Amino acid sequence: MTAGNSIKILAGNSHIEFSRLVAKRLGLELAKCVVLKYSNQETSVTIGESVRDEDVFIIQSGCGEINDHLMELLIMISACKTASARRITAVIPCFPYARQDKKDKSRAPITAKLVANMLTVAGADHVITMDLHASQIQGFFNIPVDNLYAEPSTLKYIRDRIMVEGNVVIVSPDAGGAKRAASIADNLGVDFALIHKERKKANEVSRMVLVGEVRDLICVLVDDMADTCGTLGLAAETLIGNGAKKVYSIVTHAVLSGKAISVINNSKLAKVIVTNTIPHDDKKLLCEKLDTIDVSATFAEAIRRTHNGESVSYLFHHVPS
C-alpha cells in the first residue's frame, strides 16, 4: 500500500512573508529551499528535502525584480519536476506581465501568453492566481488555472469598515473595470458610477468624465491594480469635484511604482486599501493612507481544497473563516 502524498510548500524570494502566512494557516512549515544568485547573476535553486511523489505548491508573486522572480519560479518548477514530484502547482498571487495580454498595436508581443507557455514547459501542472488583469489569460494555458477573486474580502471590508460611515457608491475608475465594480455594487445593494478616462499616452491620463451620481455619498473606487496611481489620484479629484463626501480606493495588486506614494499622499483619497498579493510594508511606512486586506487565508484554503480534490468555487463568493 502506498503512503498518501502530503503538501510541500516552497517559497521564492518575491514575497516570503506571504508564503509564511499561507503555510501557518495550513499548519505547515515551509519546505527547505535555498534560492540565491551567483556573482554572474545566474539564479541557483537547491531543494533541501525530498519532494518525490509529493503535492508541491510553489508560491512566487510577480513583483519587485519581476524577471528574476519569474526565472526563480521556472527553475524551482523544473527542479521539482526532475525530483519526481507528483504534482506541481505554481501559486502566483499577482500574475507577471498580465497587462500584456493582447496585440493592441503593430508588432506588440502577447507576453502573458509567453509566460503561460514558459510555466507549462517548465513542468507546472496547475496554476493558482488572483484577479487576473484579463480573465482570458486562463485560456493561454493548456493546464488548469484557478483565478481566485479578492471580491469576497473586499465586500467584507466595505461592509465592516466603510458602510458604517454612511451611504456608499461604488465607482470604477475606467470602463474596463465596470463589470467588477457593478458586481460589487450589486452584492452590496448600492449604486454604481463610472469614470471615463482619455489617455494621450500609456500611464498618463489627460481627462476624466464622471457618469453617475456621487453627491453627498462616500465613494469607493475599485480596481485590480494600482501602479503609478495617477488614475486613482485624478479619479478622487473628479469625485470630490462632483460633490462626493469622501473617497476610498480598494485595489487588489499594489504595484505602487514610480511616484505612487507621493501621488497618494497628495491626493484627495482618504484611504487606499490593498491586498497583500505584493509586499508593501516599506510603502506603508511612507504613507499612512495605506491599509491592507490579508488574502493569505484564501490562498491557503485553495491549496487545501486542491490537495484534497474539493471544489475551489466556494472561494469565489466566501471568505474562509
LINQUIDA-V480499 format. One record per residue. N is the residue number from 1. RES is the residue in one letter. PHI is phi in radians with two decimals (* if undefined). PSI is psi in whole degrees, -180 to 180 (* if undefined). NEAR is the number of other ideal C-beta (glycine too) atoms within 10 Angstrom. Layout:
# LINQUIDA-V480499
n=N res=RES phi=PHI psi=PSI near=NEAR
n=N res=RES phi=PHI psi=PSI near=NEAR
This chain:
# LINQUIDA-V480499
n=1 res=M phi=* psi=132 near=3
n=2 res=T phi=-1.47 psi=148 near=5
n=3 res=A phi=-1.30 psi=145 near=6
n=4 res=G phi=-1.18 psi=136 near=7
n=5 res=N phi=-1.29 psi=150 near=16
n=6 res=S phi=-1.96 psi=171 near=10
n=7 res=I phi=-1.47 psi=132 near=19
n=8 res=K phi=-2.08 psi=125 near=24
n=9 res=I phi=-1.91 psi=119 near=23
n=10 res=L phi=-1.86 psi=144 near=29
n=11 res=A phi=-2.11 psi=130 near=23
n=12 res=G phi=-1.42 psi=-178 near=26
n=13 res=N phi=-1.48 psi=-4 near=16
n=14 res=S phi=-1.22 psi=-37 near=27
n=15 res=H phi=-2.70 psi=70 near=26
n=16 res=I phi=-1.11 psi=-34 near=14
n=17 res=E phi=-1.13 psi=-41 near=12
n=18 res=F phi=-1.09 psi=-43 near=24
n=19 res=S phi=-1.05 psi=-41 near=25
n=20 res=R phi=-1.13 psi=-40 near=16
n=21 res=L phi=-1.10 psi=-42 near=19
n=22 res=V phi=-1.13 psi=-46 near=27
n=23 res=A phi=-1.10 psi=-42 near=22
n=24 res=K phi=-1.09 psi=-41 near=13
n=25 res=R phi=-1.08 psi=-33 near=18
n=26 res=L phi=-1.52 psi=-3 near=19
n=27 res=G phi=1.25 psi=31 near=9
n=28 res=L phi=-2.13 psi=163 near=16
n=29 res=E phi=-1.70 psi=151 near=11
n=30 res=L phi=-1.17 psi=139 near=16
n=31 res=A phi=-1.16 psi=150 near=21
n=32 res=K phi=-1.22 psi=126 near=11
n=33 res=C phi=-2.76 psi=130 near=20
n=34 res=V phi=-1.99 psi=121 near=9
n=35 res=V phi=-2.11 psi=117 near=23
n=36 res=L phi=-2.50 psi=173 near=11
n=37 res=K phi=-1.98 psi=137 near=12
n=38 res=Y phi=-1.32 psi=170 near=8
n=39 res=S phi=-1.11 psi=-23 near=5
n=40 res=N phi=-1.57 psi=14 near=5
n=41 res=Q phi=1.32 psi=9 near=7
n=42 res=E phi=-1.28 psi=146 near=10
n=43 res=T phi=-1.60 psi=133 near=18
n=44 res=S phi=-2.06 psi=133 near=11
n=45 res=V phi=-2.14 psi=129 near=20
n=46 res=T phi=-2.19 psi=116 near=10
n=47 res=I phi=-1.47 psi=119 near=20
n=48 res=G phi=-1.53 psi=2 near=9
n=49 res=E phi=-2.62 psi=165 near=11
n=50 res=S phi=-1.19 psi=136 near=12
n=51 res=V phi=-2.10 psi=12 near=21
n=52 res=R phi=-1.02 psi=125 near=10
n=53 res=D phi=1.08 psi=22 near=14
n=54 res=E phi=-1.76 psi=163 near=20
n=55 res=D phi=-1.64 psi=104 near=22
n=56 res=V phi=-1.74 psi=132 near=26
n=57 res=F phi=-2.10 psi=120 near=30
n=58 res=I phi=-1.88 psi=117 near=26
n=59 res=I phi=-1.71 psi=119 near=29
n=60 res=Q phi=-2.68 psi=119 near=27
n=61 res=S phi=-1.62 psi=154 near=26
n=62 res=G phi=-1.56 psi=82 near=24
n=63 res=C phi=-2.67 psi=177 near=21
n=64 res=G phi=1.06 psi=-127 near=13
n=65 res=E phi=-1.39 psi=81 near=11
n=66 res=I phi=-0.99 psi=-44 near=15
n=67 res=N phi=-1.18 psi=-40 near=10
n=68 res=D phi=-1.11 psi=-42 near=16
n=69 res=H phi=-1.21 psi=-35 near=22
n=70 res=L phi=-1.15 psi=-43 near=20
n=71 res=M phi=-1.11 psi=-42 near=16
n=72 res=E phi=-0.96 psi=-48 near=22
n=73 res=L phi=-1.05 psi=-46 near=30
n=74 res=L phi=-1.09 psi=-42 near=22
n=75 res=I phi=-1.19 psi=-39 near=17
n=76 res=M phi=-1.12 psi=-41 near=26
n=77 res=I phi=-1.08 psi=-47 near=27
n=78 res=S phi=-1.10 psi=-40 near=16
n=79 res=A phi=-1.10 psi=-41 near=22
n=80 res=C phi=-1.22 psi=-36 near=28
n=81 res=K phi=-1.08 psi=-47 near=16
n=82 res=T phi=-1.30 psi=-14 near=10
n=83 res=A phi=-1.61 psi=13 near=15
n=84 res=S phi=1.18 psi=37 near=11
n=85 res=A phi=-1.15 psi=144 near=25
n=86 res=R phi=-1.19 psi=-47 near=14
n=87 res=R phi=-2.53 psi=140 near=16
n=88 res=I phi=-2.11 psi=119 near=27
n=89 res=T phi=-1.94 psi=124 near=26
n=90 res=A phi=-1.53 psi=116 near=27
n=91 res=V phi=-1.73 psi=107 near=29
n=92 res=I phi=-2.10 psi=89 near=28
n=93 res=P phi=-0.91 psi=-44 near=30
n=94 res=C phi=-2.12 psi=114 near=26
n=95 res=F phi=-1.27 psi=126 near=27
n=96 res=P phi=-1.26 psi=147 near=21
n=97 res=Y phi=1.09 psi=22 near=20
n=98 res=A phi=-1.14 psi=-23 near=21
n=99 res=R phi=-1.38 psi=-15 near=17
n=100 res=Q phi=-1.68 psi=66 near=18
n=101 res=D phi=-1.90 psi=1 near=19
n=102 res=K phi=-2.70 psi=161 near=13
n=103 res=K phi=-1.55 psi=87 near=10
n=104 res=D phi=-1.57 psi=-6 near=9
n=105 res=K phi=-2.67 psi=169 near=6
n=106 res=S phi=-0.99 psi=138 near=5
n=107 res=R phi=1.06 psi=20 near=5
n=108 res=A phi=-1.39 psi=136 near=10
n=109 res=P phi=-1.43 psi=150 near=10
n=110 res=I phi=-1.71 psi=80 near=16
n=111 res=T phi=-1.18 psi=-29 near=14
n=112 res=A phi=-1.06 psi=-36 near=22
n=113 res=K phi=-1.18 psi=-39 near=17
n=114 res=L phi=-1.10 psi=-43 near=13
n=115 res=V phi=-1.07 psi=-41 near=23
n=116 res=A phi=-1.05 psi=-44 near=23
n=117 res=N phi=-1.09 psi=-42 near=13
n=118 res=M phi=-1.09 psi=-43 near=15
n=119 res=L phi=-1.09 psi=-42 near=23
n=120 res=T phi=-1.17 psi=-45 near=17
n=121 res=V phi=-1.14 psi=-37 near=11
n=122 res=A phi=-1.10 psi=-29 near=18
n=123 res=G phi=2.19 psi=12 near=17
n=124 res=A phi=-1.19 psi=137 near=26
n=125 res=D phi=-1.75 psi=-14 near=17
n=126 res=H phi=-2.87 psi=148 near=17
n=127 res=V phi=-2.25 psi=135 near=21
n=128 res=I phi=-2.09 psi=126 near=22
n=129 res=T phi=-2.45 psi=-178 near=24
n=130 res=M phi=-2.38 psi=137 near=25
n=131 res=D phi=0.72 psi=65 near=25
n=132 res=L phi=-0.98 psi=142 near=21
n=133 res=H phi=-1.03 psi=-35 near=19
n=134 res=A phi=-2.42 psi=125 near=17
n=135 res=S phi=-1.05 psi=-27 near=12
n=136 res=Q phi=-1.18 psi=-10 near=11
n=137 res=I phi=-1.03 psi=-29 near=23
n=138 res=Q phi=-1.01 psi=-31 near=15
n=139 res=G phi=-1.35 psi=-9 near=11
n=140 res=F phi=-1.32 psi=-16 near=18
n=141 res=F phi=-1.72 psi=152 near=17
n=142 res=N phi=-1.82 psi=12 near=9
n=143 res=I phi=-2.14 psi=162 near=14
n=144 res=P phi=-1.11 psi=138 near=13
n=145 res=V phi=-2.21 psi=124 near=22
n=146 res=D phi=-1.78 psi=111 near=19
n=147 res=N phi=-1.68 psi=101 near=16
n=148 res=L phi=-1.34 psi=160 near=23
n=149 res=Y phi=-2.05 psi=140 near=18
n=150 res=A phi=-1.45 psi=-6 near=25
n=151 res=E phi=-0.97 psi=-46 near=19
n=152 res=P phi=-1.01 psi=-41 near=19
n=153 res=S phi=-1.18 psi=-38 near=23
n=154 res=T phi=-1.11 psi=-46 near=26
n=155 res=L phi=-1.04 psi=-42 near=17
n=156 res=K phi=-1.09 psi=-43 near=13
n=157 res=Y phi=-1.11 psi=-45 near=20
n=158 res=I phi=-1.10 psi=-44 near=23
n=159 res=R phi=-1.12 psi=-44 near=13
n=160 res=D phi=-1.37 psi=-34 near=9
n=161 res=R phi=-1.99 psi=-30 near=14
n=162 res=I phi=-1.84 psi=-43 near=20
n=163 res=M phi=-1.17 psi=-18 near=15
n=164 res=V phi=-1.22 psi=-17 near=8
n=165 res=E phi=-1.49 psi=-18 near=12
n=166 res=G phi=2.66 psi=-170 near=11
n=167 res=N phi=-1.25 psi=137 near=11
n=168 res=V phi=-2.01 psi=147 near=22
n=169 res=V phi=-2.24 psi=136 near=22
n=170 res=I phi=-1.59 psi=132 near=26
n=171 res=V phi=-2.17 psi=132 near=31
n=172 res=S phi=-1.66 psi=128 near=25
n=173 res=P phi=-1.30 psi=-7 near=27
n=174 res=D phi=-2.72 psi=167 near=17
n=175 res=A phi=-1.13 psi=-32 near=12
n=176 res=G phi=-1.08 psi=-30 near=13
n=177 res=G phi=-1.68 psi=10 near=18
n=178 res=A phi=-1.05 psi=-40 near=17
n=179 res=K phi=-1.11 psi=-44 near=11
n=180 res=R phi=-1.08 psi=-48 near=20
n=181 res=A phi=-1.13 psi=-41 near=23
n=182 res=A phi=-1.12 psi=-38 near=15
n=183 res=S phi=-1.11 psi=-44 near=16
n=184 res=I phi=-1.13 psi=-44 near=20
n=185 res=A phi=-1.07 psi=-42 near=20
n=186 res=D phi=-1.09 psi=-44 near=11
n=187 res=N phi=-1.15 psi=-30 near=16
n=188 res=L phi=-1.60 psi=-13 near=19
n=189 res=G phi=1.22 psi=35 near=7
n=190 res=V phi=-2.13 psi=175 near=17
n=191 res=D phi=-1.37 psi=169 near=15
n=192 res=F phi=-2.36 psi=137 near=19
n=193 res=A phi=-2.26 psi=165 near=22
n=194 res=L phi=-2.41 psi=141 near=18
n=195 res=I phi=-1.94 psi=126 near=26
n=196 res=H phi=-1.67 psi=124 near=14
n=197 res=K phi=-2.00 psi=146 near=18
n=198 res=E phi=-2.00 psi=127 near=9
n=199 res=R phi=-1.87 psi=138 near=13
n=200 res=K phi=-1.53 psi=-37 near=8
n=201 res=K phi=-2.62 psi=166 near=7
n=202 res=A phi=-0.97 psi=142 near=6
n=203 res=N phi=1.14 psi=10 near=11
n=204 res=E phi=-2.32 psi=117 near=10
n=205 res=V phi=-1.71 psi=133 near=19
n=206 res=S phi=-1.71 psi=-40 near=10
n=207 res=R phi=-2.59 psi=144 near=11
n=208 res=M phi=-2.23 psi=136 near=18
n=209 res=V phi=-2.17 psi=127 near=10
n=210 res=L phi=-1.55 psi=133 near=18
n=211 res=V phi=-2.05 psi=112 near=13
n=212 res=G phi=2.21 psi=172 near=17
n=213 res=E phi=-1.90 psi=126 near=13
n=214 res=V phi=-2.23 psi=0 near=22
n=215 res=R phi=-1.01 psi=129 near=10
n=216 res=D phi=1.07 psi=24 near=10
n=217 res=L phi=-2.03 psi=158 near=23
n=218 res=I phi=-1.53 psi=121 near=20
n=219 res=C phi=-1.66 psi=138 near=27
n=220 res=V phi=-2.11 psi=109 near=26
n=221 res=L phi=-1.41 psi=128 near=25
n=222 res=V phi=-2.10 psi=135 near=26
n=223 res=D phi=-2.64 psi=167 near=23
n=224 res=D phi=-1.58 psi=-20 near=19
n=225 res=M phi=-2.65 psi=135 near=20
n=226 res=A phi=-2.06 psi=112 near=27
n=227 res=D phi=-1.75 psi=-88 near=18
n=228 res=T phi=-1.51 psi=-11 near=17
n=229 res=C phi=1.17 psi=11 near=26
n=230 res=G phi=-1.06 psi=-43 near=19
n=231 res=T phi=-1.07 psi=-47 near=24
n=232 res=L phi=-1.12 psi=-42 near=24
n=233 res=G phi=-1.08 psi=-47 near=22
n=234 res=L phi=-1.19 psi=-37 near=20
n=235 res=A phi=-1.11 psi=-43 near=28
n=236 res=A phi=-1.07 psi=-41 near=27
n=237 res=E phi=-1.10 psi=-43 near=15
n=238 res=T phi=-1.08 psi=-43 near=22
n=239 res=L phi=-1.20 psi=-44 near=28
n=240 res=I phi=-1.11 psi=-39 near=17
n=241 res=G phi=-1.12 psi=-24 near=12
n=242 res=N phi=-1.70 psi=15 near=16
n=243 res=G phi=1.65 psi=12 near=11
n=244 res=A phi=-1.15 psi=145 near=22
n=245 res=K phi=-1.30 psi=-42 near=18
n=246 res=K phi=-2.77 psi=150 near=19
n=247 res=V phi=-2.23 psi=122 near=25
n=248 res=Y phi=-1.89 psi=161 near=24
n=249 res=S phi=-2.35 psi=133 near=27
n=250 res=I phi=-2.10 psi=121 near=26
n=251 res=V phi=-2.27 psi=140 near=25
n=252 res=T phi=-1.30 psi=-56 near=27
n=253 res=H phi=-1.86 psi=114 near=26
n=254 res=A phi=-1.62 psi=82 near=26
n=255 res=V phi=-1.19 psi=-47 near=22
n=256 res=L phi=0.82 psi=60 near=26
n=257 res=S phi=-1.73 psi=169 near=13
n=258 res=G phi=1.05 psi=-129 near=13
n=259 res=K phi=-1.61 psi=20 near=14
n=260 res=A phi=-0.91 psi=-45 near=21
n=261 res=I phi=-1.14 psi=-43 near=21
n=262 res=S phi=-1.21 psi=-33 near=13
n=263 res=V phi=-1.10 psi=-46 near=22
n=264 res=I phi=-1.12 psi=-46 near=24
n=265 res=N phi=-1.05 psi=-35 near=15
n=266 res=N phi=-1.65 psi=3 near=10
n=267 res=S phi=-1.58 psi=176 near=21
n=268 res=K phi=-1.50 psi=4 near=17
n=269 res=L phi=-1.21 psi=130 near=24
n=270 res=A phi=-1.32 psi=-38 near=16
n=271 res=K phi=-2.77 psi=145 near=17
n=272 res=V phi=-2.05 psi=114 near=27
n=273 res=I phi=-1.78 psi=126 near=22
n=274 res=V phi=-2.27 psi=159 near=24
n=275 res=T phi=-1.57 psi=170 near=26
n=276 res=N phi=-1.70 psi=35 near=19
n=277 res=T phi=-1.20 psi=-22 near=29
n=278 res=I phi=-2.21 psi=135 near=23
n=279 res=P phi=-1.14 psi=135 near=16
n=280 res=H phi=-2.56 psi=21 near=22
n=281 res=D phi=-1.04 psi=-37 near=10
n=282 res=D phi=-1.13 psi=-34 near=9
n=283 res=K phi=-1.25 psi=-33 near=17
n=284 res=K phi=-1.13 psi=-29 near=15
n=285 res=L phi=-1.18 psi=-27 near=10
n=286 res=L phi=-1.66 psi=-12 near=12
n=287 res=C phi=-2.48 psi=110 near=16
n=288 res=E phi=-1.27 psi=-14 near=10
n=289 res=K phi=-1.37 psi=-12 near=16
n=290 res=L phi=-1.40 psi=134 near=20
n=291 res=D phi=-2.32 psi=153 near=14
n=292 res=T phi=-2.07 psi=137 near=13
n=293 res=I phi=-1.82 psi=123 near=20
n=294 res=D phi=-1.45 psi=119 near=12
n=295 res=V phi=-1.89 psi=12 near=26
n=296 res=S phi=-1.08 psi=-33 near=24
n=297 res=A phi=-1.10 psi=-37 near=17
n=298 res=T phi=-1.13 psi=-44 near=26
n=299 res=F phi=-1.19 psi=-40 near=26
n=300 res=A phi=-1.07 psi=-43 near=22
n=301 res=E phi=-1.18 psi=-37 near=22
n=302 res=A phi=-1.11 psi=-40 near=24
n=303 res=I phi=-1.14 psi=-45 near=24
n=304 res=R phi=-1.06 psi=-46 near=16
n=305 res=R phi=-1.16 psi=-40 near=17
n=306 res=T phi=-1.08 psi=-45 near=20
n=307 res=H phi=-1.10 psi=-40 near=16
n=308 res=N phi=-1.52 psi=-1 near=9
n=309 res=G phi=1.27 psi=29 near=6
n=310 res=E phi=-1.69 psi=166 near=12
n=311 res=S phi=-1.25 psi=138 near=8
n=312 res=V phi=-1.63 psi=-14 near=18
n=313 res=S phi=-1.12 psi=-19 near=10
n=314 res=Y phi=-0.97 psi=-36 near=13
n=315 res=L phi=-1.29 psi=-12 near=19
n=316 res=F phi=-1.23 psi=-21 near=13
n=317 res=H phi=-2.24 psi=-4 near=11
n=318 res=H phi=-2.31 psi=147 near=13
n=319 res=V phi=-1.63 psi=130 near=18
n=320 res=P phi=-1.03 psi=137 near=18
n=321 res=S phi=-1.40 psi=* near=5
